Amino acid sequence: MTASPTPRQPAVLVVCGPAASGKSTIAQALADEFRFQYIEGDSHHPQSSIDKMSSGIPLSDDDRWDWLAGLRELAKKQLEAGHSGVVVSCSALKHTYRDVIRILPDERPGVYLRFIYLKVSPDVLLARIKARNGHFMKDSMLKSQLDSLEEPLVDETDVITVDADVGLSDVTSAVISSVRAAATTS
């Protein structure tokens, strides 16, 4: 059986980054590795937000607050249901967006919370978006995501930054290793 990332249970791992950074793939791999529940953030956007993004209209902060709070609540409910951990995939592009989720340990003391920021160059992101079929996020919206992106600051000690310009299998290995290493030093 695979060891959990930390002896301090429960755990919430939030895989974040711009569109096409590999969030869903990496989050699912983490959930499988640690036998955690998985919450795909994109599947919890309200239809109005999906319609906006499908039309090439970037979401505003106001469009995101309830969505982020909802993801935090879903993670909390999974922990309350007895699951040892949850992996959430969501962009969490801004510091304030991550702060919405950072409330979780205050609401549920003892939660081990880590953000895994997938750092990808704009050219790689664009190529990945163009290769997608059927996703509501269009390549025309990448610029708005990059304009909104606030990379983690040095004092955001709960963020693990991983170079995700490489192939997904290499990124997956690096993320799993990084989560394990961070858990042993916490």
Secondary structure, DSSP 8 states (H G I E B T S, - for coil): ----S-SS--EEEEEE-STTSSHHHHHHHHHHHHT-EEEEGGGGS-HHHHHHHHTT----HHHHHHHHHHHHHHHHHHHHTT-SEEEEE----SHHHHHHHHTHHHHSTT-EEEEEEEE--HHHHHHHHHH--S-S--GGGHHHHHHH-----TT-TTEEEEE-SS-HHHHHHHHHHHHHHHHHH-
